[in-house]
Amino acid sequence: MYKVRRWVVRHARLFESLYRGFEPVLIRLHPFWRRIGYARAEAPVKAVEKRVKGFLFDCQMCGKCTLSATGMSCPMNCPKNLRNGPCGGVRANGNCEVKPEMRCVWVDAWEGSRQMAHGDRIQVVQEPVDFRLEDTSSWLRVVRELADHPRERADSGADG
């Protein structure tokens, strides 16, 4: 997983573009999700999301994805679960102080964000982790939010 995660960060712009193409498809499915019920759709969508994002991003399924704002580097891979930048313990070689064999997810996030069209989103302060959302689909949450408040989310950009 680690090697794939690092590869994805190096190709962050590609994955940003892929998600920008994927998001409208999810949104067009809103009437379908609403008709069958979001609660009923949660389990199968979450299973697909977990496999795809788990393989590509080593996603921890926090339920509030920030990949598009963090250079396609999942901040939940930080041993300290930091959502808004690195701690003071990043080693001189860019590795983590807690797991010295691992590159700091925030060093990766910065490098990935520099490649992205909307890389400046890394400077937006992220909300703290809401552990009640853990192991839920952020894809379905994005669709619901966009369907309920399309202008709000269009301004900030959705995450996937």
C-alpha positions in Angstrom: 0.0 0.0 0.0 2.7 2.4 0.9 4.4 2.3 -2.5 1.0 2.8 -4.3 0.2 5.7 -1.9 3.5 7.4 -2.7 3.0 6.8 -6.5 -0.5 8.4 -6.4 0.9 11.5 -4.6 3.5 11.8 -7.4 0.6 11.8 -9.9 -1.7 13.9 -7.9 -2.9 16.0 -10.8 -4.0 12.9 -12.7 -6.0 11.8 -9.7 -7.5 15.2 -9.2 -8.7 15.2 -12.8 -10.1 11.7 -12.5 -12.1 12.7 -9.4 -13.4 15.8 -11.1 -14.8 13.5 -13.8 -16.1 11.0 -11.3 -17.8 13.4 -9.0 -20.5 14.5 -11.6 -21.4 10.9 -12.1 -22.0 10.4 -8.4 -24.1 13.6 -8.3 -26.2 12.5 -11.2 -27.0 9.4 -9.2 -28.5 11.5 -6.4 -32.1 10.7 -7.4 -31.2 7.0 -7.5 -29.6 7.1 -4.0 -32.5 9.1 -2.7 -35.0 6.7 -4.1 -33.4 3.6 -2.7 -32.4 5.5 0.5 -29.0 6.7 1.4 -28.9 4.4 4.4 -29.5 1.3 2.2 -26.9 2.5 -0.3 -24.3 3.1 2.4 -23.0 -0.5 2.7 -22.4 -1.3 -1.0 -21.0 2.2 -1.8 -18.8 2.1 1.2 -17.5 -1.3 0.2 -16.5 -0.1 -3.2 -15.1 3.2 -1.8 -13.0 1.3 0.8 -11.5 -1.0 -1.9 -10.7 1.8 -4.4 -9.5 4.4 -1.9 -7.8 1.9 0.3 -5.7 0.6 -2.5 -4.9 4.0 -4.1 -4.5 6.2 -1.0 -4.3 3.8 1.9 -7.6 5.5 2.9 -8.6 5.0 6.6 -12.3 5.7 5.9 -12.6 8.7 8.2 -15.9 9.7 6.5 -14.7 13.2 5.8 -12.2 12.9 3.0 -9.7 15.7 2.4 -7.7 14.2 -0.5 -8.4 17.1 -2.9 -7.0 19.5 -0.3 -4.0 17.5 0.8 -2.2 16.6 -2.5 -3.9 13.2 -2.6 -2.1 12.2 0.6 -4.5 10.9 3.3 -3.8 12.8 6.5 -5.3 9.9 8.5 -2.1 8.0 7.7 -0.3 10.4 10.1 0.3 8.5 13.3 -0.9 11.6 15.2 -4.0 12.0 12.9 -3.0 15.6 12.2 -5.4 17.2 9.7 -3.7 20.6 9.1 0.0 20.1 8.5 3.0 18.4 10.0 4.0 18.3 13.6 7.3 19.7 14.7 9.0 16.3 14.5 9.5 15.9 10.8 13.0 14.6 10.3 15.5 16.3 8.1 15.0 13.7 5.4 11.2 14.3 5.4 10.3 11.2 7.3 8.0 10.8 10.3 9.3 11.1 13.9 6.9 8.4 15.1 7.5 6.0 12.2 11.0 6.8 11.0 10.8 4.5 8.0 7.7 6.3 6.7 7.7 9.6 4.8 5.7 12.3 6.6 2.2 12.4 5.0 2.4 16.2 5.1 5.6 16.3 3.2 3.9 14.2 0.6 0.8 16.3 0.8 2.7 19.5 0.1 4.6 17.9 -2.9 1.3 16.5 -4.3 -0.5 19.8 -3.9 2.1 21.6 -5.9 1.1 19.5 -8.9 -2.6 20.0 -8.6 -4.7 22.6 -10.4 -6.3 23.5 -7.1 -3.2 22.8 -4.9 -3.8 26.0 -3.0 -6.5 24.2 -1.1 -3.8 22.7 1.1 -3.9 26.1 2.9 -7.5 25.8 3.9 -7.9 24.8 7.5 -9.6 21.4 7.8 -12.2 20.6 10.4 -11.2 18.2 13.2 -11.9 14.6 12.6 -15.5 13.6 13.5 -15.0 10.1 14.7 -18.8 9.5 14.4 -18.3 9.4 10.6 -15.6 6.8 10.8 -16.1 3.9 8.4 -18.8 5.7 6.4 -18.9 6.7 2.7 -17.6 10.2 2.1 -18.7 9.8 -1.6 -22.4 9.6 -0.5 -21.9 12.4 2.0 -20.5 14.6 -0.8 -23.4 13.8 -3.1 -25.9 14.7 -0.3 -24.2 17.9 0.5 -23.9 19.0 -3.2 -27.6 18.1 -3.8 -28.7 20.0 -0.7 -26.3 23.0 -1.0 -24.9 23.1 -4.6 -23.5 26.7 -4.4 -21.7 26.3 -1.1 -19.8 23.2 -2.2 -19.1 24.5 -5.7 -17.2 27.4 -4.1 -15.1 25.2 -1.8 -14.6 22.2 -4.0 -15.8 18.7 -3.0 -13.5 16.0 -1.7 -13.5 12.4 -2.6 
